[in-house]
Amino acid sequence: MPIESDDLEPRPVLAAPPNMEVMSVGDLEHYIRQLEHEIARARAMIDSKGGARAAAEEVFRKGG
């Protein structure tokens, strides 16, 4: 399996999750919405990178 440039870059340090014990129900619901938004952004980025990779592989399959 070839090494990809993403594998060579250091992983970002994620912030510690908030203490949910002290959060209200409304705050927890807001936090969930934020997390769902971040998940959607991450999935879109994965799709974007997968599409670019597939296009590049197709170019090389055709011989440039």
N, C-alpha and C positions, 0 to 999 in steps of 0.2 A: 504494500500500500504506500503510495507516494506521500511525502510530507507536504502539507499545505502551509502557506504562509500564516494562516490563522493559528496553526499549531505552535508556531515559533514566538508569537506575541504573548506577553504576560497577560494573564487573566485579570480583569478589573476587580478591585476589592469592593465587595458589596457592603453597604451599610448594614449595621446590625438591625434586625427587625425591631419594631417598637414593642414596648411592654403592653400587651393587649389586656392585661388584667385591669389597667387603670383607664381603658378606653370605654366610652359610652357606646351604646348600640349604634347610634348614628355615626360615630367616628369609625366603628368597625365596618359598617356598611360602606362608608366612604373609602376606607382602606382597601376593601375588597374591590371596589370599582377601579381604584388606582392600579391594583395588581392585575386585574383583568385587562386593563388598557396596556400595561407593560407586556403581558403575555401576547396580546394581539400584535404589538409592535415587534416583538421577538419573532413571532411566527411569520410576519410579513418579511422581515429581514432574511429569515431562512429561505422562504420562497424566492425572494429576489436573488440570493446567492446561488440557489439551486438552478434557477433559470439561466443565470449567467454561465454557470459551469456547464450546463447542458448545451448551451449555444457554442461554447468554446470547444467542447468535445465533438460536436457536430462538424465544426470547421476542420478540426484535425482528422476526423474520419474521412472527410471528402478530399483531404490532401491539400488544404489551404486554399 
